[in-house]
Amino acid sequence: MSIATARSLSLYPQPPQGAFIKKYKLADRSITRLIKIPRAILIYTVEEDRTVGQVETSLVTAEKAEEPLISDKLAGKLGIAVLDFAEGLWCLKMRWGKTVRKSK
């Protein structure tokens, strides 16, 4: 999650109790901090024709993040299958071969 989103949720600059901070070296050799809040939210995949989930997950705030990302494990729990990364095409596993969706 971006700093702006974390701020809007009152999770930054002072993260809630139970959060922890790790420093990571990025490919460009700069250092960034990740703030992880374990088991922070319930998340769903919501589409016009169905809702999948209630998956409890952690939130990670990255100082250099520009947009929200989800992990491969969370995508799997939400039933998301990637068809084409470059084109942003995906489907719900339960709709494989029936409905192709495009990331916004």
N, C-alpha and C positions, 0 to 999 in steps of 0.2 A: 504494500500500500504506500502511496506517496505521503510525504510530509503534510501536504495540504489536506488530504483526506483524514489523516491521523489527527491533525489540528481540529478539523471540523467535528470530529468525534470525541474531542478532549482527551486524546491519547498521546499527545505530543505538545510540548517538550517533556512533560512529566508523565511517563507511562504509569499505569496502575500497578498496585502491589502484585508481585508474582511475575512481573515481566523481567526479562534479562536481556543484556546487551552483549553482542559479539562484534568484534572488528574483523573485517575481511579485506584481503588485497584483491583488487580487480585486475582484469587483463591489462589495463593501461598503467598498472602499478600504483594507482591511487588507493587510498584506504577509505572504506566506508563503514558505517555502523549499521547493524541490523538490530532492531528492537523486536523481540518475540514475546507475544502475550499468549501463553498456552490456553487452549480450550476457551477462546474468547467469544466465538459467535456460532450461531447456527446458520447454515447456508443452504440454498436451494438452487436448482436450475429451473428458471421460469420461462416458458415459451407460451405462445398464444394458444396452443392446443394441449398443454400439459405442464405439470410441475413435478420435478423429481427431487427427492432428498428429504431431508432434514439431516444434514451432516454437521456434526460439531467439529470445529477446526480452530487452529491457532491463527492469529494475525501476526504478520511480520511487516514492520515499517522499515523501509530502506531509504536512507537519506537521498540517494540519487535516482530513485524510482520516478518515472514519469507517468506510469499507468499501472493499474492493478494487474497482478499476475496470479495464476493459480498453479499449484504443483501438479505433477503427473499423478500423484496419489489421490489428491482431491478430485481431479478430473475423473479418475477411475471410479471413485465413490459416488460421484454424481452421474455416472453412466455416460460420460462424454467420450466419443471416439473421433480422433482427428482424421480427416480424409486428405487434406492438403494444407500443410503449414503455410506455404507461400501465399495461397489464395484465401486463407482463413476459412476453409470449408470443414465442417464437422457435422456429426449427427449424434443422436442419442443411440446407445447400443440397442435399445429396445425397438428402434425405428430403422435399423440398418437396412439399407437398400430401398427405403421408402421415402424418407424426408432428409434432404441435404440442407444444412443451414450455413449461413455466412456470418462471420464475425463482423462487428460494426466498427 
